[in-house]
């Protein structure tokens, strides 16, 4: 390892959570250095996009969205661990997305959203697109469902667009939604959860494909130590982080089941 290596946790690194993520990484870097991993960066990298961190040749630790990781980055990353979150909608190492509408929207069922305006954070997002597609596919009957599908760039912006009337519905992963609700209390009054999508494995912690077995073992040991450290309890609570599952790398491909099932229903594209 050397100073070229980077670490980034972009999935939920809102500005308001930067201090907590910095504390988490500082504890991990200290343990990695003590374990003989040289070159663990002293600070998280925030100047790169999440796509750039996933393809970075010297990624030591990152977090990614499973769907684009499997579709486009499978040869570039290795699975380190799957987080267990405590946000409502999570179940062990699995999470789901809340399908949200404005508080005053008359919709009562998913079917009531037919021909409404949808917004997704990114076109290949697991939580914003893939899980929503999986929820819609059984009732779309192979036809166009939404009047329009626009892109927001982030879950936070999707929520703002629904509340502000620029869109009628979005799927927001339950961890992002819990953070948004905690950081912006008015969201609870302005937004309503209509229903939930099917579940998927939570966004995994990853490392670059070039990471050797000794470093991968050190990463997992350091993460296990941080999860068990009582001195970091408040940091973990602020991130809704409860535990970690250290699973085989092949489990990343589970996310493609939702894509396959939507295609079998004749609804391969979210429209």
ChimeraX commands (.cxc) that place a marker at each C-alpha (Angstrom):
marker #1 position 0.00,0.00,0.00 radius 0.5
marker #1 position 1.11,3.56,-0.57 radius 0.5
marker #1 position -0.13,7.14,-0.42 radius 0.5
marker #1 position -1.85,6.80,-3.78 radius 0.5
marker #1 position -4.63,4.79,-2.18 radius 0.5
marker #1 position -7.95,6.45,-1.51 radius 0.5
marker #1 position -10.97,5.82,0.70 radius 0.5
marker #1 position -14.44,7.22,0.09 radius 0.5
marker #1 position -17.91,6.64,1.53 radius 0.5
marker #1 position -20.06,8.57,-0.95 radius 0.5
marker #1 position -23.44,6.87,-0.60 radius 0.5
marker #1 position -24.64,8.77,2.48 radius 0.5
marker #1 position -21.92,11.36,2.95 radius 0.5
marker #1 position -24.20,14.39,3.32 radius 0.5
marker #1 position -22.37,17.53,4.53 radius 0.5
marker #1 position -24.15,17.20,7.86 radius 0.5
marker #1 position -22.70,13.69,8.27 radius 0.5
marker #1 position -19.12,14.52,7.26 radius 0.5
marker #1 position -17.91,14.65,10.87 radius 0.5
marker #1 position -19.33,11.19,11.61 radius 0.5
marker #1 position -17.84,9.69,8.47 radius 0.5
marker #1 position -14.48,11.31,9.23 radius 0.5
marker #1 position -14.51,9.80,12.72 radius 0.5
marker #1 position -15.40,6.38,11.32 radius 0.5
marker #1 position -12.61,6.50,8.76 radius 0.5
marker #1 position -10.06,7.83,11.26 radius 0.5
marker #1 position -10.76,4.83,13.49 radius 0.5
marker #1 position -10.46,2.45,10.55 radius 0.5
marker #1 position -7.24,4.03,9.26 radius 0.5
marker #1 position -5.67,3.79,12.72 radius 0.5
marker #1 position -6.49,0.08,12.93 radius 0.5
marker #1 position -5.29,-0.61,9.39 radius 0.5
marker #1 position -1.97,1.08,10.07 radius 0.5
marker #1 position -1.59,-0.90,13.28 radius 0.5
marker #1 position -2.23,-4.08,11.29 radius 0.5
marker #1 position 0.63,-3.26,8.95 radius 0.5
marker #1 position -1.33,-1.80,6.03 radius 0.5
marker #1 position 0.90,1.00,4.80 radius 0.5
marker #1 position -0.49,3.95,2.93 radius 0.5
marker #1 position -3.97,4.06,4.43 radius 0.5
marker #1 position -5.04,7.62,3.57 radius 0.5
marker #1 position -5.48,9.95,6.56 radius 0.5
marker #1 position -8.65,11.48,5.11 radius 0.5
marker #1 position -11.61,10.45,2.99 radius 0.5
marker #1 position -11.60,11.52,-0.64 radius 0.5
marker #1 position -14.59,13.72,-1.46 radius 0.5
marker #1 position -13.53,15.49,-4.65 radius 0.5
marker #1 position -14.28,12.52,-6.93 radius 0.5
marker #1 position -17.69,11.33,-8.10 radius 0.5
marker #1 position -18.89,7.99,-6.79 radius 0.5
marker #1 position -18.32,6.51,-10.26 radius 0.5
marker #1 position -14.74,7.78,-10.23 radius 0.5
marker #1 position -14.06,6.25,-6.83 radius 0.5
marker #1 position -15.44,2.87,-7.93 radius 0.5
marker #1 position -13.12,2.77,-10.94 radius 0.5
marker #1 position -10.11,4.20,-9.09 radius 0.5
marker #1 position -7.18,1.77,-9.46 radius 0.5
marker #1 position -6.09,2.37,-5.86 radius 0.5
marker #1 position -9.38,2.18,-3.98 radius 0.5
marker #1 position -8.76,0.90,-0.47 radius 0.5
marker #1 position -12.30,1.21,0.86 radius 0.5
marker #1 position -15.46,2.58,-0.68 radius 0.5
marker #1 position -19.21,2.05,-0.75 radius 0.5
marker #1 position -21.24,1.44,-3.84 radius 0.5
marker #1 position -24.71,0.92,-5.24 radius 0.5
marker #1 position -25.04,-2.78,-6.06 radius 0.5
marker #1 position -26.85,-2.47,-9.38 radius 0.5
marker #1 position -24.29,-0.31,-11.26 radius 0.5
marker #1 position -21.46,-2.16,-9.51 radius 0.5
marker #1 position -22.65,-5.46,-10.94 radius 0.5
marker #1 position -23.61,-4.04,-14.34 radius 0.5
marker #1 position -20.56,-1.88,-15.01 radius 0.5
marker #1 position -17.90,-2.24,-12.30 radius 0.5
marker #1 position -17.84,-5.95,-11.43 radius 0.5
marker #1 position -14.28,-6.39,-12.71 radius 0.5
marker #1 position -13.02,-3.35,-10.80 radius 0.5
marker #1 position -14.13,-4.05,-7.23 radius 0.5
marker #1 position -14.21,-6.72,-4.54 radius 0.5
marker #1 position -16.83,-7.07,-1.84 radius 0.5
marker #1 position -15.61,-6.31,1.67 radius 0.5
marker #1 position -18.82,-6.32,3.71 radius 0.5
marker #1 position -22.55,-5.62,3.60 radius 0.5
marker #1 position -23.73,-3.11,6.23 radius 0.5
marker #1 position -26.64,-3.75,8.56 radius 0.5
marker #1 position -28.59,-0.53,9.08 radius 0.5
marker #1 position -31.25,0.36,11.62 radius 0.5
marker #1 position -33.27,2.77,9.46 radius 0.5
marker #1 position -36.96,1.89,9.08 radius 0.5
marker #1 position -37.26,-0.37,6.03 radius 0.5
marker #1 position -34.01,-2.24,6.71 radius 0.5
marker #1 position -33.91,-5.89,7.73 radius 0.5
marker #1 position -30.49,-7.22,8.62 radius 0.5
marker #1 position -28.20,-6.76,5.60 radius 0.5
marker #1 position -31.16,-5.91,3.36 radius 0.5
marker #1 position -32.87,-2.64,2.61 radius 0.5
marker #1 position -35.71,-1.37,0.48 radius 0.5
marker #1 position -36.91,1.89,-1.00 radius 0.5
marker #1 position -39.87,3.94,0.12 radius 0.5
marker #1 position -42.15,4.99,-2.73 radius 0.5
marker #1 position -42.99,8.54,-1.70 radius 0.5
marker #1 position -45.59,11.11,-2.75 radius 0.5
marker #1 position -46.62,14.51,-1.42 radius 0.5
marker #1 position -48.48,14.36,1.86 radius 0.5
marker #1 position -51.72,15.63,0.27 radius 0.5
marker #1 position -51.53,13.36,-2.82 radius 0.5
marker #1 position -54.78,11.35,-3.15 radius 0.5
marker #1 position -53.02,8.16,-4.31 radius 0.5
marker #1 position -53.84,5.17,-2.10 radius 0.5
marker #1 position -52.20,2.34,-4.02 radius 0.5
marker #1 position -49.30,1.88,-6.40 radius 0.5
marker #1 position -51.77,1.55,-9.25 radius 0.5
marker #1 position -53.00,5.08,-8.56 radius 0.5
marker #1 position -49.63,6.39,-9.77 radius 0.5
marker #1 position -50.29,5.34,-13.37 radius 0.5
marker #1 position -49.64,8.24,-15.78 radius 0.5
marker #1 position -48.06,10.32,-13.03 radius 0.5
marker #1 position -44.64,12.05,-13.16 radius 0.5
marker #1 position -41.79,10.01,-11.71 radius 0.5
marker #1 position -38.31,11.20,-10.75 radius 0.5
marker #1 position -35.28,8.96,-10.18 radius 0.5
marker #1 position -31.92,9.94,-8.76 radius 0.5
marker #1 position -29.83,8.16,-11.42 radius 0.5
marker #1 position -30.80,5.94,-14.36 radius 0.5
marker #1 position -28.88,2.93,-13.02 radius 0.5
marker #1 position -29.61,3.41,-9.33 radius 0.5
marker #1 position -30.66,0.24,-7.54 radius 0.5
marker #1 position -32.84,2.01,-4.99 radius 0.5
marker #1 position -34.18,4.78,-7.21 radius 0.5
marker #1 position -34.74,2.81,-10.43 radius 0.5
marker #1 position -34.18,-0.95,-10.19 radius 0.5
marker #1 position -36.28,-1.55,-7.07 radius 0.5
marker #1 position -38.99,0.82,-8.28 radius 0.5
marker #1 position -39.09,-1.01,-11.61 radius 0.5
marker #1 position -39.45,-4.27,-9.70 radius 0.5
marker #1 position -42.42,-2.85,-7.79 radius 0.5
marker #1 position -44.13,-1.49,-10.90 radius 0.5
marker #1 position -43.49,-4.42,-13.26 radius 0.5
marker #1 position -46.27,-6.73,-11.96 radius 0.5
marker #1 position -48.95,-4.06,-12.50 radius 0.5
marker #1 position -47.60,-2.40,-15.66 radius 0.5
marker #1 position -48.82,-5.28,-17.89 radius 0.5
marker #1 position -45.93,-4.68,-20.26 radius 0.5
marker #1 position -47.03,-1.13,-21.06 radius 0.5
marker #1 position -45.77,2.34,-20.26 radius 0.5
marker #1 position -46.73,3.18,-16.67 radius 0.5
marker #1 position -45.56,6.73,-15.89 radius 0.5
marker #1 position -46.34,9.84,-17.89 radius 0.5
marker #1 position -42.69,10.84,-17.59 radius 0.5
marker #1 position -39.48,9.82,-15.83 radius 0.5
marker #1 position -36.98,12.59,-15.06 radius 0.5
marker #1 position -33.54,12.53,-13.41 radius 0.5
marker #1 position -32.68,14.49,-10.26 radius 0.5
marker #1 position -29.05,13.52,-9.56 radius 0.5
marker #1 position -29.65,12.55,-5.92 radius 0.5
marker #1 position -32.26,11.15,-3.56 radius 0.5
marker #1 position -32.26,14.41,-1.67 radius 0.5
marker #1 position -33.11,16.32,-4.84 radius 0.5
marker #1 position -35.79,13.76,-5.75 radius 0.5
marker #1 position -37.49,14.43,-2.43 radius 0.5
marker #1 position -37.31,18.18,-3.04 radius 0.5
marker #1 position -38.84,17.76,-6.49 radius 0.5
marker #1 position -41.75,15.70,-5.18 radius 0.5
marker #1 position -42.43,18.13,-2.34 radius 0.5
marker #1 position -42.08,21.11,-4.69 radius 0.5
marker #1 position -44.47,19.67,-7.28 radius 0.5
marker #1 position -41.95,19.13,-10.10 radius 0.5
marker #1 position -42.64,15.38,-9.81 radius 0.5
marker #1 position -45.32,13.21,-8.23 radius 0.5
marker #1 position -43.44,10.11,-7.10 radius 0.5
marker #1 position -39.94,8.87,-6.31 radius 0.5
marker #1 position -38.36,5.78,-4.81 radius 0.5
marker #1 position -35.90,6.73,-2.06 radius 0.5
marker #1 position -33.81,4.14,-0.28 radius 0.5
marker #1 position -34.77,3.84,3.35 radius 0.5
marker #1 position -31.37,4.86,4.70 radius 0.5
marker #1 position -31.29,8.05,2.64 radius 0.5
marker #1 position -34.87,8.81,3.64 radius 0.5
marker #1 position -34.11,8.31,7.34 radius 0.5
marker #1 position -31.16,10.71,7.08 radius 0.5
marker #1 position -33.22,13.27,5.15 radius 0.5
marker #1 position -36.04,13.08,7.69 radius 0.5
marker #1 position -33.62,13.45,10.58 radius 0.5
marker #1 position -31.75,16.36,9.00 radius 0.5
marker #1 position -34.83,18.12,7.63 radius 0.5
marker #1 position -37.74,17.61,10.03 radius 0.5
marker #1 position -40.28,19.30,7.73 radius 0.5
marker #1 position -40.00,16.37,5.30 radius 0.5
marker #1 position -42.09,14.26,7.66 radius 0.5
marker #1 position -45.00,16.67,7.24 radius 0.5
marker #1 position -44.53,17.31,3.49 radius 0.5
marker #1 position -43.95,13.74,2.30 radius 0.5
marker #1 position -45.87,10.48,2.62 radius 0.5
marker #1 position -44.68,6.90,2.16 radius 0.5
marker #1 position -47.24,5.27,-0.13 radius 0.5
marker #1 position -45.66,1.80,-0.06 radius 0.5
marker #1 position -42.34,-0.03,-0.14 radius 0.5
marker #1 position -40.39,-1.72,-2.91 radius 0.5
marker #1 position -39.07,-5.29,-2.73 radius 0.5
marker #1 position -35.90,-5.68,-0.70 radius 0.5
marker #1 position -32.30,-5.89,-1.86 radius 0.5
marker #1 position -28.93,-6.24,-0.19 radius 0.5
marker #1 position -27.71,-2.97,1.31 radius 0.5
marker #1 position -25.08,-0.90,-0.54 radius 0.5
marker #1 position -21.83,-2.84,0.01 radius 0.5
marker #1 position -18.47,-1.75,1.26 radius 0.5
marker #1 position -15.94,-2.48,-1.47 radius 0.5
marker #1 position -12.26,-2.37,-2.31 radius 0.5
marker #1 position -10.41,-2.27,-5.60 radius 0.5
marker #1 position -9.95,-5.48,-7.55 radius 0.5
marker #1 position -6.17,-5.25,-7.07 radius 0.5
marker #1 position -6.44,-5.43,-3.27 radius 0.5
marker #1 position -4.60,-8.51,-2.03 radius 0.5
marker #1 position -5.95,-11.09,0.41 radius 0.5
marker #1 position -3.88,-9.83,3.34 radius 0.5
marker #1 position -5.21,-6.29,2.94 radius 0.5
marker #1 position -8.77,-7.57,2.48 radius 0.5
marker #1 position -8.44,-9.51,5.73 radius 0.5
marker #1 position -7.07,-6.41,7.49 radius 0.5
marker #1 position -10.00,-4.35,6.20 radius 0.5
marker #1 position -12.54,-6.84,7.51 radius 0.5
marker #1 position -10.79,-7.10,10.88 radius 0.5
marker #1 position -10.62,-3.30,11.23 radius 0.5
marker #1 position -14.29,-2.94,10.32 radius 0.5
marker #1 position -15.31,-5.61,12.84 radius 0.5
marker #1 position -13.32,-3.79,15.53 radius 0.5
marker #1 position -14.91,-0.43,14.71 radius 0.5
marker #1 position -18.41,-1.93,14.78 radius 0.5
marker #1 position -17.73,-3.36,18.25 radius 0.5
marker #1 position -16.01,-0.28,19.74 radius 0.5
marker #1 position -18.27,1.33,22.39 radius 0.5
marker #1 position -16.40,4.62,21.98 radius 0.5
marker #1 position -17.86,4.88,18.46 radius 0.5
marker #1 position -21.46,4.12,19.44 radius 0.5
marker #1 position -22.69,7.67,18.77 radius 0.5
marker #1 position -20.91,7.76,15.41 radius 0.5
marker #1 position -22.55,4.50,14.36 radius 0.5
marker #1 position -25.95,5.67,15.59 radius 0.5
marker #1 position -25.70,8.90,13.60 radius 0.5
marker #1 position -25.08,6.78,10.49 radius 0.5
marker #1 position -27.80,4.21,11.35 radius 0.5
marker #1 position -25.00,1.64,11.19 radius 0.5
marker #1 position -25.63,-1.42,13.35 radius 0.5
marker #1 position -23.39,-4.18,12.03 radius 0.5
marker #1 position -21.68,-5.80,9.05 radius 0.5
marker #1 position -21.98,-9.07,7.18 radius 0.5
marker #1 position -18.80,-10.45,5.65 radius 0.5
marker #1 position -20.12,-12.44,2.71 radius 0.5
marker #1 position -18.81,-14.10,-0.46 radius 0.5
marker #1 position -18.27,-11.71,-3.36 radius 0.5
marker #1 position -20.77,-13.58,-5.54 radius 0.5
marker #1 position -23.64,-12.25,-3.43 radius 0.5
marker #1 position -23.38,-8.92,-5.29 radius 0.5
marker #1 position -25.14,-10.52,-8.26 radius 0.5
marker #1 position -28.35,-11.07,-6.25 radius 0.5
marker #1 position -29.48,-7.60,-7.29 radius 0.5
marker #1 position -29.92,-8.77,-10.89 radius 0.5
marker #1 position -32.88,-10.94,-9.85 radius 0.5
marker #1 position -35.07,-7.83,-9.75 radius 0.5
marker #1 position -33.98,-6.86,-13.25 radius 0.5
marker #1 position -34.68,-10.35,-14.58 radius 0.5
marker #1 position -38.13,-10.53,-13.00 radius 0.5
marker #1 position -39.11,-7.11,-14.38 radius 0.5
marker #1 position -38.05,-8.26,-17.85 radius 0.5
marker #1 position -40.12,-11.42,-17.46 radius 0.5
marker #1 position -43.12,-9.19,-16.69 radius 0.5
marker #1 position -42.46,-7.35,-19.97 radius 0.5
marker #1 position -41.30,-4.17,-18.22 radius 0.5
marker #1 position -37.54,-3.96,-18.83 radius 0.5
marker #1 position -37.38,-0.15,-18.81 radius 0.5
marker #1 position -38.82,2.20,-16.18 radius 0.5
marker #1 position -41.31,4.20,-18.26 radius 0.5
marker link #1:1,2 radius 0.2
marker link #1:2,3 radius 0.2
marker link #1:3,4 radius 0.2
marker link #1:4,5 radius 0.2
marker link #1:5,6 radius 0.2
marker link #1:6,7 radius 0.2
marker link #1:7,8 radius 0.2
marker link #1:8,9 radius 0.2
marker link #1:9,10 radius 0.2
marker link #1:10,11 radius 0.2
marker link #1:11,12 radius 0.2
marker link #1:12,13 radius 0.2
marker link #1:13,14 radius 0.2
marker link #1:14,15 radius 0.2
marker link #1:15,16 radius 0.2
marker link #1:16,17 radius 0.2
marker link #1:17,18 radius 0.2
marker link #1:18,19 radius 0.2
marker link #1:19,20 radius 0.2
marker link #1:20,21 radius 0.2
marker link #1:21,22 radius 0.2
marker link #1:22,23 radius 0.2
marker link #1:23,24 radius 0.2
marker link #1:24,25 radius 0.2
marker link #1:25,26 radius 0.2
marker link #1:26,27 radius 0.2
marker link #1:27,28 radius 0.2
marker link #1:28,29 radius 0.2
marker link #1:29,30 radius 0.2
marker link #1:30,31 radius 0.2
marker link #1:31,32 radius 0.2
marker link #1:32,33 radius 0.2
marker link #1:33,34 radius 0.2
marker link #1:34,35 radius 0.2
marker link #1:35,36 radius 0.2
marker link #1:36,37 radius 0.2
marker link #1:37,38 radius 0.2
marker link #1:38,39 radius 0.2
marker link #1:39,40 radius 0.2
marker link #1:40,41 radius 0.2
marker link #1:41,42 radius 0.2
marker link #1:42,43 radius 0.2
marker link #1:43,44 radius 0.2
marker link #1:44,45 radius 0.2
marker link #1:45,46 radius 0.2
marker link #1:46,47 radius 0.2
marker link #1:47,48 radius 0.2
marker link #1:48,49 radius 0.2
marker link #1:49,50 radius 0.2
marker link #1:50,51 radius 0.2
marker link #1:51,52 radius 0.2
marker link #1:52,53 radius 0.2
marker link #1:53,54 radius 0.2
marker link #1:54,55 radius 0.2
marker link #1:55,56 radius 0.2
marker link #1:56,57 radius 0.2
marker link #1:57,58 radius 0.2
marker link #1:58,59 radius 0.2
marker link #1:59,60 radius 0.2
marker link #1:60,61 radius 0.2
marker link #1:61,62 radius 0.2
marker link #1:62,63 radius 0.2
marker link #1:63,64 radius 0.2
marker link #1:64,65 radius 0.2
marker link #1:65,66 radius 0.2
marker link #1:66,67 radius 0.2
marker link #1:67,68 radius 0.2
marker link #1:68,69 radius 0.2
marker link #1:69,70 radius 0.2
marker link #1:70,71 radius 0.2
marker link #1:71,72 radius 0.2
marker link #1:72,73 radius 0.2
marker link #1:73,74 radius 0.2
marker link #1:74,75 radius 0.2
marker link #1:75,76 radius 0.2
marker link #1:76,77 radius 0.2
marker link #1:77,78 radius 0.2
marker link #1:78,79 radius 0.2
marker link #1:79,80 radius 0.2
marker link #1:80,81 radius 0.2
marker link #1:81,82 radius 0.2
marker link #1:82,83 radius 0.2
marker link #1:83,84 radius 0.2
marker link #1:84,85 radius 0.2
marker link #1:85,86 radius 0.2
marker link #1:86,87 radius 0.2
marker link #1:87,88 radius 0.2
marker link #1:88,89 radius 0.2
marker link #1:89,90 radius 0.2
marker link #1:90,91 radius 0.2
marker link #1:91,92 radius 0.2
marker link #1:92,93 radius 0.2
marker link #1:93,94 radius 0.2
marker link #1:94,95 radius 0.2
marker link #1:95,96 radius 0.2
marker link #1:96,97 radius 0.2
marker link #1:97,98 radius 0.2
marker link #1:98,99 radius 0.2
marker link #1:99,100 radius 0.2
marker link #1:100,101 radius 0.2
marker link #1:101,102 radius 0.2
marker link #1:102,103 radius 0.2
marker link #1:103,104 radius 0.2
marker link #1:104,105 radius 0.2
marker link #1:105,106 radius 0.2
marker link #1:106,107 radius 0.2
marker link #1:107,108 radius 0.2
marker link #1:108,109 radius 0.2
marker link #1:109,110 radius 0.2
marker link #1:110,111 radius 0.2
marker link #1:111,112 radius 0.2
marker link #1:112,113 radius 0.2
marker link #1:113,114 radius 0.2
marker link #1:114,115 radius 0.2
marker link #1:115,116 radius 0.2
marker link #1:116,117 radius 0.2
marker link #1:117,118 radius 0.2
marker link #1:118,119 radius 0.2
marker link #1:119,120 radius 0.2
marker link #1:120,121 radius 0.2
marker link #1:121,122 radius 0.2
marker link #1:122,123 radius 0.2
marker link #1:123,124 radius 0.2
marker link #1:124,125 radius 0.2
marker link #1:125,126 radius 0.2
marker link #1:126,127 radius 0.2
marker link #1:127,128 radius 0.2
marker link #1:128,129 radius 0.2
marker link #1:129,130 radius 0.2
marker link #1:130,131 radius 0.2
marker link #1:131,132 radius 0.2
marker link #1:132,133 radius 0.2
marker link #1:133,134 radius 0.2
marker link #1:134,135 radius 0.2
marker link #1:135,136 radius 0.2
marker link #1:136,137 radius 0.2
marker link #1:137,138 radius 0.2
marker link #1:138,139 radius 0.2
marker link #1:139,140 radius 0.2
marker link #1:140,141 radius 0.2
marker link #1:141,142 radius 0.2
marker link #1:142,143 radius 0.2
marker link #1:143,144 radius 0.2
marker link #1:144,145 radius 0.2
marker link #1:145,146 radius 0.2
marker link #1:146,147 radius 0.2
marker link #1:147,148 radius 0.2
marker link #1:148,149 radius 0.2
marker link #1:149,150 radius 0.2
marker link #1:150,151 radius 0.2
marker link #1:151,152 radius 0.2
marker link #1:152,153 radius 0.2
marker link #1:153,154 radius 0.2
marker link #1:154,155 radius 0.2
marker link #1:155,156 radius 0.2
marker link #1:156,157 radius 0.2
marker link #1:157,158 radius 0.2
marker link #1:158,159 radius 0.2
marker link #1:159,160 radius 0.2
marker link #1:160,161 radius 0.2
marker link #1:161,162 radius 0.2
marker link #1:162,163 radius 0.2
marker link #1:163,164 radius 0.2
marker link #1:164,165 radius 0.2
marker link #1:165,166 radius 0.2
marker link #1:166,167 radius 0.2
marker link #1:167,168 radius 0.2
marker link #1:168,169 radius 0.2
marker link #1:169,170 radius 0.2
marker link #1:170,171 radius 0.2
marker link #1:171,172 radius 0.2
marker link #1:172,173 radius 0.2
marker link #1:173,174 radius 0.2
marker link #1:174,175 radius 0.2
marker link #1:175,176 radius 0.2
marker link #1:176,177 radius 0.2
marker link #1:177,178 radius 0.2
marker link #1:178,179 radius 0.2
marker link #1:179,180 radius 0.2
marker link #1:180,181 radius 0.2
marker link #1:181,182 radius 0.2
marker link #1:182,183 radius 0.2
marker link #1:183,184 radius 0.2
marker link #1:184,185 radius 0.2
marker link #1:185,186 radius 0.2
marker link #1:186,187 radius 0.2
marker link #1:187,188 radius 0.2
marker link #1:188,189 radius 0.2
marker link #1:189,190 radius 0.2
marker link #1:190,191 radius 0.2
marker link #1:191,192 radius 0.2
marker link #1:192,193 radius 0.2
marker link #1:193,194 radius 0.2
marker link #1:194,195 radius 0.2
marker link #1:195,196 radius 0.2
marker link #1:196,197 radius 0.2
marker link #1:197,198 radius 0.2
marker link #1:198,199 radius 0.2
marker link #1:199,200 radius 0.2
marker link #1:200,201 radius 0.2
marker link #1:201,202 radius 0.2
marker link #1:202,203 radius 0.2
marker link #1:203,204 radius 0.2
marker link #1:204,205 radius 0.2
marker link #1:205,206 radius 0.2
marker link #1:206,207 radius 0.2
marker link #1:207,208 radius 0.2
marker link #1:208,209 radius 0.2
marker link #1:209,210 radius 0.2
marker link #1:210,211 radius 0.2
marker link #1:211,212 radius 0.2
marker link #1:212,213 radius 0.2
marker link #1:213,214 radius 0.2
marker link #1:214,215 radius 0.2
marker link #1:215,216 radius 0.2
marker link #1:216,217 radius 0.2
marker link #1:217,218 radius 0.2
marker link #1:218,219 radius 0.2
marker link #1:219,220 radius 0.2
marker link #1:220,221 radius 0.2
marker link #1:221,222 radius 0.2
marker link #1:222,223 radius 0.2
marker link #1:223,224 radius 0.2
marker link #1:224,225 radius 0.2
marker link #1:225,226 radius 0.2
marker link #1:226,227 radius 0.2
marker link #1:227,228 radius 0.2
marker link #1:228,229 radius 0.2
marker link #1:229,230 radius 0.2
marker link #1:230,231 radius 0.2
marker link #1:231,232 radius 0.2
marker link #1:232,233 radius 0.2
marker link #1:233,234 radius 0.2
marker link #1:234,235 radius 0.2
marker link #1:235,236 radius 0.2
marker link #1:236,237 radius 0.2
marker link #1:237,238 radius 0.2
marker link #1:238,239 radius 0.2
marker link #1:239,240 radius 0.2
marker link #1:240,241 radius 0.2
marker link #1:241,242 radius 0.2
marker link #1:242,243 radius 0.2
marker link #1:243,244 radius 0.2
marker link #1:244,245 radius 0.2
marker link #1:245,246 radius 0.2
marker link #1:246,247 radius 0.2
marker link #1:247,248 radius 0.2
marker link #1:248,249 radius 0.2
marker link #1:249,250 radius 0.2
marker link #1:250,251 radius 0.2
marker link #1:251,252 radius 0.2
marker link #1:252,253 radius 0.2
marker link #1:253,254 radius 0.2
marker link #1:254,255 radius 0.2
marker link #1:255,256 radius 0.2
marker link #1:256,257 radius 0.2
marker link #1:257,258 radius 0.2
marker link #1:258,259 radius 0.2
marker link #1:259,260 radius 0.2
marker link #1:260,261 radius 0.2
marker link #1:261,262 radius 0.2
marker link #1:262,263 radius 0.2
marker link #1:263,264 radius 0.2
marker link #1:264,265 radius 0.2
marker link #1:265,266 radius 0.2
marker link #1:266,267 radius 0.2
marker link #1:267,268 radius 0.2
marker link #1:268,269 radius 0.2
marker link #1:269,270 radius 0.2
marker link #1:270,271 radius 0.2
view
